[in-house]
Amino acid sequence: MANKLKILVAEDDHNDRLLFTRALAAAGLAADTQFVEDGREVIDYLQGVPPFDNPSLHFFPNVLLLDLQLIRVDGFAVLEWLRTKPDLRLRLLVLAVTASPEPLHLKRANELGADVSICKADGFDQLVPMLRRLEGVLAKTAGPGS
């Protein structure tokens, strides 16, 4: 049986949050979803530090949807941090998204360890099928006791 999707969305733009919520519904997925606004909050959330220290309110995600152009600490810095935390990284699929049409941003995200990188311009049309594939990917990557 596939793991239930538990998605942490790192997105500071309200409209893009709504787009993701619509894409999740269009993909027909029931997922636990939490939102954070910047890279510092991603790191704090994944480490379980306050205000994200209550596991009944703040689950550990199996998917991170990471905007690369976040305020304060950007998505690239989060990816660099994740590289130093292999125990966390093994438990997490990372989907990097960017508004930049610059191919080097997507390439850099992949080099830093993102599992998938997409441009927001491709948006809804690319996001919905990608979300539909997540459950299957999680089922294949789930280890014993996952």
N, C-alpha and C positions, 0 to 999 in steps of 0.2 A: 504494500500500500504506500502511496506517495506521501511524503511529508506535507503537512499543511503549509501553504505559503505564509511566511511571516516577513513582511517587507518593511524595511526602513527607507523612507524617501527623504533624501537630502535635497531640498528645493526651496529657494527663497522667493520665488515668484508665485503669487497666488493663482494666476491663470494657468501656469504649468502644473500646479498641484491639482487643479480641477481637471485638466486634460488627462493627467495620470489616472485620476479616480474614474473618469469616463472610460478610458481605455481598459481599465481593470474590469469594469462592468461589461463592456463590449466583448471582452475575452471570455466572459462567463466564469470568472474565477472568484471564489470566496477566499479572501485573504485577510489576515490580521495586518493592519497597516498603521504605522506611526510616521509622523512627519517631524523633521527638524529643519532649521533654517540656514545653518552654516556648518562649515567643516569642524569647528570647535565642538559644536553640539554632537556631530557624528562621533567624534573620538570619545567624548564624555559618555555618550549613550552606549557605545560598544564596550567601554570599560565599566559601565554601571556606576558611575559616580553621580552624586546629587546634581540635579534633581531627577536623574534617571536610575536611581538605586533601588526602586521597588519592582522586583521581577513580575509581580502580578499586574502591574500597570505598564511596565516597559519590558516586553519579551525580548529575547535575543533573536535577531532576524536571521533568516537563511538567505535573504536577498537584500542587497543594498542598491537602490537606484540613486546614483550619485551625480548631481549636477557638477560639472567641472568649474563653472564660474560662480562660486559661492562667495558671499561676503565674509569678512574677517579671515577665515582659513579656507582656501579654495580646495576643490576636489583633487587636484594634483597632490597637494600636501597630505590629504587624507590617504591617497593611494601610496605615497611614500611612507607614511606612518604604518599602514597595513603591512607593508613589506617587512617591517621590523617585528611584526606580530604573527608569525606563521601559525600559531595555535588558533588565533581568531580567523585568519585568512582561509584556513582549510574548511571552516564551517560556514563560509559566506560566498555566495555568488555576487559579483560586482558588475552592475550595468552602469556604465558611464555615459552621460548625455551632455551635449554641449550645444549652445546656440551658434557657436562659431562655425562658419563653413570651411575653416582652415583644416585641411587633412592632417597637418602635423599635430593638431590637438588630439585627434582620435588615435593617431599612431603613438603619441607619447602616453596616452592613457593605457593603451594596450601594453606598451613596454613596461609601464609601472604596475601591471598586473590586473587590469580590468579584464573581465571575462568577455564582455561585449561592449562595444562603443558605438553610439549612434549620434547623428546630428538631429537636433530638435526640429530642423526644417523638414525632415522626413516624418517627424512627429507621429501622429495618430496611425498613419498607414503602416509604419514600421513597428510601432510600439505594441499594437494589439496582437499580431502574430507572435512577437517575441514573448509576450506575457503568456500566451497559450502554451508555448513550449516549456515554460519554467517548471511546471509540475513534473513533466517527463524527465527533464534534466535533473531535478532534485531526486527523483526516484532512482535514477542511475548512479548518482553520486553519493547517495545515503550509505553510510557505513553501518556496521553492526551497532545496534542500540541507538541509532539516530532517531 
